[in-house]
Amino acid sequence: MTLDFPTSQRIDIQLLNSGGEILTKWSENHAFTQEGGTLLINPREQIIYDETIATRELQPGKVYAVEVFFPKYPELRVRQKFMTAP
């Protein structure tokens, strides 16, 4: 699979509340250049991005979701729900 990117941004991460509202967006705290690039993923290979996102908006005992995606490729998106510790 070949993915082309118009800027240096490859992924984005969003923290959402139980209603689907965005609380925090990873890309808001990062600067990206206009330098494009191409990512080639061969069969049985994987790409790992080791990133973090601010969690100060979280409250104990509530359900949230984190969503990770390639902004240029909306079909390549994953969302995982979780509950914070009480």
C-alpha positions as a Markdown table, in Angstrom:
| # | Residue | x | y | z |
|---|---|---|---|---|
| 1 | Met | 0.0 | 0.0 | 0.0 |
| 2 | Thr | 1.3 | 3.4 | -0.9 |
| 3 | Leu | 0.2 | 6.5 | 1.0 |
| 4 | Asp | 1.0 | 10.0 | -0.2 |
| 5 | Phe | 1.0 | 13.0 | 2.1 |
| 6 | Pro | 0.9 | 16.7 | 1.1 |
| 7 | Thr | 2.6 | 17.9 | 4.4 |
| 8 | Ser | 4.9 | 16.4 | 7.1 |
| 9 | Gln | 1.8 | 15.4 | 9.0 |
| 10 | Arg | 1.1 | 11.7 | 8.8 |
| 11 | Ile | -1.5 | 10.9 | 11.5 |
| 12 | Asp | -3.8 | 12.6 | 13.8 |
| 13 | Ile | -5.3 | 11.6 | 17.2 |
| 14 | Gln | -8.5 | 12.8 | 18.8 |
| 15 | Leu | -9.8 | 12.3 | 22.3 |
| 16 | Leu | -13.6 | 12.3 | 22.3 |
| 17 | Asn | -16.2 | 12.3 | 25.1 |
| 18 | Ser | -19.1 | 9.8 | 25.2 |
| 19 | Gly | -21.2 | 12.1 | 22.9 |
| 20 | Gly | -18.5 | 12.1 | 20.2 |
| 21 | Glu | -17.3 | 15.7 | 20.9 |
| 22 | Ile | -13.6 | 16.3 | 20.4 |
| 23 | Leu | -11.9 | 17.2 | 23.7 |
| 24 | Thr | -8.3 | 17.2 | 22.5 |
| 25 | Lys | -6.7 | 16.9 | 19.1 |
| 26 | Trp | -3.0 | 15.8 | 18.8 |
| 27 | Ser | -2.3 | 18.0 | 15.7 |
| 28 | Glu | -3.2 | 21.2 | 17.6 |
| 29 | Asn | 0.1 | 21.0 | 19.5 |
| 30 | His | 2.3 | 20.2 | 16.6 |
| 31 | Ala | 3.8 | 22.2 | 13.7 |
| 32 | Phe | 3.9 | 20.7 | 10.2 |
| 33 | Thr | 5.9 | 21.7 | 7.2 |
| 34 | Gln | 4.7 | 21.8 | 3.6 |
| 35 | Glu | 7.1 | 19.0 | 2.8 |
| 36 | Gly | 5.2 | 16.1 | 1.4 |
| 37 | Gly | 6.1 | 12.5 | 1.4 |
| 38 | Thr | 5.2 | 8.9 | 0.6 |
| 39 | Leu | 4.8 | 6.0 | 2.9 |
| 40 | Leu | 5.1 | 2.5 | 1.5 |
| 41 | Ile | 3.7 | -0.4 | 3.6 |
| 42 | Asn | 4.6 | -3.9 | 2.4 |
| 43 | Pro | 2.4 | -6.9 | 3.0 |
| 44 | Arg | 2.7 | -8.3 | 6.6 |
| 45 | Glu | 4.5 | -5.1 | 7.7 |
| 46 | Gln | 3.2 | -2.5 | 10.1 |
| 47 | Ile | 3.9 | 1.2 | 10.9 |
| 48 | Ile | 4.1 | 2.2 | 14.5 |
| 49 | Tyr | 3.6 | 5.8 | 15.7 |
| 50 | Asp | 4.6 | 6.4 | 19.3 |
| 51 | Glu | 2.6 | 9.5 | 20.2 |
| 52 | Thr | 0.8 | 10.8 | 23.3 |
| 53 | Ile | -2.2 | 13.1 | 23.7 |
| 54 | Ala | -3.2 | 15.3 | 26.7 |
| 55 | Thr | -5.7 | 13.7 | 29.0 |
| 56 | Arg | -6.4 | 16.6 | 31.4 |
| 57 | Glu | -10.0 | 16.8 | 30.2 |
| 58 | Leu | -10.8 | 13.3 | 31.5 |
| 59 | Gln | -13.0 | 12.7 | 34.5 |
| 60 | Pro | -13.0 | 9.6 | 36.7 |
| 61 | Gly | -15.6 | 6.9 | 35.9 |
| 62 | Lys | -16.6 | 8.2 | 32.5 |
| 63 | Val | -16.5 | 6.7 | 29.0 |
| 64 | Tyr | -14.3 | 8.3 | 26.3 |
| 65 | Ala | -12.9 | 7.3 | 23.0 |
| 66 | Val | -9.6 | 7.8 | 21.2 |
| 67 | Glu | -9.5 | 8.0 | 17.5 |
| 68 | Val | -6.4 | 7.6 | 15.3 |
| 69 | Phe | -6.4 | 8.3 | 11.6 |
| 70 | Phe | -4.5 | 9.5 | 8.5 |
| 71 | Pro | -6.1 | 12.9 | 7.7 |
| 72 | Lys | -5.8 | 12.4 | 3.9 |
| 73 | Tyr | -7.2 | 8.9 | 4.1 |
| 74 | Pro | -10.5 | 9.0 | 6.1 |
| 75 | Glu | -11.1 | 5.2 | 5.4 |
| 76 | Leu | -8.0 | 4.4 | 7.5 |
| 77 | Arg | -9.4 | 5.2 | 10.9 |
| 78 | Val | -9.7 | 3.4 | 14.2 |
| 79 | Arg | -11.7 | 4.3 | 17.3 |
| 80 | Gln | -11.3 | 2.7 | 20.7 |
| 81 | Lys | -13.7 | 3.3 | 23.6 |
| 82 | Phe | -12.5 | 3.2 | 27.2 |
| 83 | Met | -13.6 | 4.0 | 30.7 |
| 84 | Thr | -11.4 | 6.0 | 33.2 |
| 85 | Ala | -10.7 | 4.6 | 36.6 |
| 86 | Pro | -13.1 | 5.8 | 39.3 |
